[in-house]
Amino acid sequence: MDFVESAKDFEALKQASISCFFLDTELKSILDSGKKIFLKRDEVLFSENSYQETMYIILSGTMEIYKRHKQIAVRGVGDFLGEMALEESKPRSASVRALADAEVLEINKETFFTYFVSNPKVVWEMLKTISARNRDDLNIIDEGYQEIRNSREKYRKVIDSVSDLIIQTDQEGKINFANKAVSILGYDVFDLIGKDFENFYDGVLGTTSRAHILTRRVGPRTTTNLEISLQVNEQSSLYDICHSMSFQVTTTGMWSVPQERVMKKGVQKEFLGTLLVARMEKHGGYRLV
């Protein structure tokens, strides 16, 4: 592959919604480790009921997803598809073919778990994308509801395997999602759902600190590597050892439109809440009170 073609593929890969969570060096490694597949118009990438543990990112052209000869959706440059085959050993649930000459990057299981699953923000962005897609598909395919449910359950398992705390709050700062990593603080996931984040935070959330932690910002203006302390569950045996733990937290605002549109003035958008990813500090982070 010549330099111009490689640079073109790299720019196409950067259009993927998940790419903003990777360093350029990581994206180049993903591009180099993937297999590039060129398709002519109407050529099938994979068929319904076929087996293959890979996903694809479209680098050029457009692809049609169809089921039983009925179109479900059309995907373009930067979109990913076929990802659920990496989470289960079952036949493909739909077929995909090129609507025009196209190029796709094939991501194998090793690359997926090395770069994608290890990054909780990437996992979460994929979950959001899949959920949004399936909501749209619900109006097209009869079994849409079950597919949404299955997708969410599978990706919940991936998120629960991440050691970092992943917490989502709504517009008011109430926790509406947490992964199982909160058990390090003595909580069950359902102990936190519906609770105000301020009651989980060890300290006082003033106007400034609240704006930083429960940020509405996206992209380069998000909060990164902020040190905060979170309270240990008073009902747990851990509370006898420490009352709080310190974490490095990265947070980003979640909106009803893609990131690039959030940052444009005059765009109709709705703030949905904040996504927080907290990693325990290496020195242990225990605090006795």
RAPEWO-V154148 format. One line per field, one symbol per residue. ss: DSSP state (H for helix, E for strand, L for the rest). phi: phi as a letter, one per 20 degrees, with the letter a starting at -180 (. if undefined). psi: psi as a letter, one per 20 degrees, with the letter a starting at -180 (. if undefined). A space follows every 10 residues. Layout:
ss = ???
phi = ???
psi = ???
This chain:
ss = LLHHHHHHHH HHHLLLHHHH HLLHHHHHHH HHHLEEEEEL LLLEEELLLL LLLEEEEEEE LLEEEEELLE EEEEELLLLE ELHHHHLLLL LLLLEEEELL LEEEEEEEHH HHHHHHLLLH HHHHHHHHHH HHHHHHHLLL LLLHHHHHHH HHHHHHHHHH LLLLEEEEEL LLLEEEEELH HHHHHLLLHH HHLLLEHHHH ELLLLLHHHH HHHLLLLLHH HLEEEEEEEE ELLLLLHHHH LLLEEEEEEE EEEEELLLHH HHLLLLLLLL EEEEEEEEEE LLLLLEELL
phi = .fffffffff fffffffeff edfgffffff ffeededdce gmfeebdgme daebcccfea nccddbclmd fdacdcgnfd bmfffedbec fgebdcbeeb gbccdedeff ffffdeffdg ffgfffffff fffffffged dfeggfffff ffffffffff effffdccde fenefdbbef ffffdndegf fdgnefgfee eeqdefgfff fffefdfcmf efecleecdd feffeeffff ebdbcecedd cbfdcecggf egeefnefbc fdqcddcddf fffomfced
psi = prgghghghg hghiiqhihi jqqhhghhgg ghirpppppr pjppgqqpjq pomqrqpphq aqqppqpljp pgrpqapiqq rjhiiiiqmr qqirqprphr prpqoporhg hghghghioh hggghggggg ggghhghhig phkgghgggg ghgghhhghi iphqpoppqa hijppjqqri iihhjjqqgi hhpiqphhih pnapnagghh hgglqiqrbi jrpqlpprpq qqphiqhhhh gqirqqqoqp qqqprirqgh hgipqjpoqp phaqppoppp qhjgjqpp.
